[in-house]
């Protein structure tokens, strides 16, 4: 579903998973745990805010580096 048009500043679930280096299942778990919030799209094709994904990535990297 990479061809869908999304608002600027947002990522698809696939793009988010690639950016974080995780699977789509891991993205769903992050949403369930409240670590990541959907910011648009549909139930089956959610979008995530780029800023939130970058912040989550930075927190995850800092935890690994510690």
C-alpha positions in Angstrom: 0.0 0.0 0.0 2.9 2.3 -0.5 1.1 4.2 -3.2 -1.6 5.7 -0.9 -1.4 9.5 -0.6 -0.9 10.7 3.0 -0.6 14.1 4.6 2.8 15.7 4.8 4.6 14.9 8.1 3.1 11.4 8.3 4.3 7.9 7.6 2.5 4.7 6.7 2.8 1.7 8.9 5.3 0.1 6.5 7.5 3.3 6.5 7.3 3.5 10.3 8.3 -0.2 10.6 11.3 0.4 8.2 12.4 3.5 10.1 12.3 1.7 13.4 13.8 -1.5 12.1 10.8 -3.6 13.3 8.0 -5.6 11.9 4.4 -4.5 11.4 3.4 -6.7 14.3 5.8 -4.8 16.5 4.2 -1.5 15.4 0.8 -2.9 16.4 2.2 -3.8 19.8 3.7 -0.4 20.3 0.3 1.2 19.5 -1.4 -1.3 22.0 1.1 -0.4 24.7 0.7 3.4 24.1 4.2 3.9 22.9 3.0 5.1 19.4 -0.2 6.9 18.5 -2.0 6.7 15.2 -2.5 10.2 13.7 -4.6 9.5 10.7 -5.4 7.0 7.9 -7.8 4.2 8.5 -8.0 1.2 10.8 -6.3 -1.0 8.3 -3.9 1.6 6.9 -2.9 3.9 9.8 -0.5 6.8 9.6 1.9 7.9 12.2 3.4 11.4 12.8 7.0 11.7 11.6 8.0 13.7 14.7 6.6 11.0 17.1 8.3 8.2 15.2 11.6 10.1 15.3 11.2 10.7 19.1 10.4 7.0 19.7 13.4 6.0 17.6 15.7 8.3 19.6 14.4 6.9 22.9 14.9 3.4 21.7 18.5 4.2 20.5 19.3 5.9 23.8 18.1 2.8 25.8 20.3 0.5 23.7 23.3 2.8 24.1 23.0 3.0 27.9 
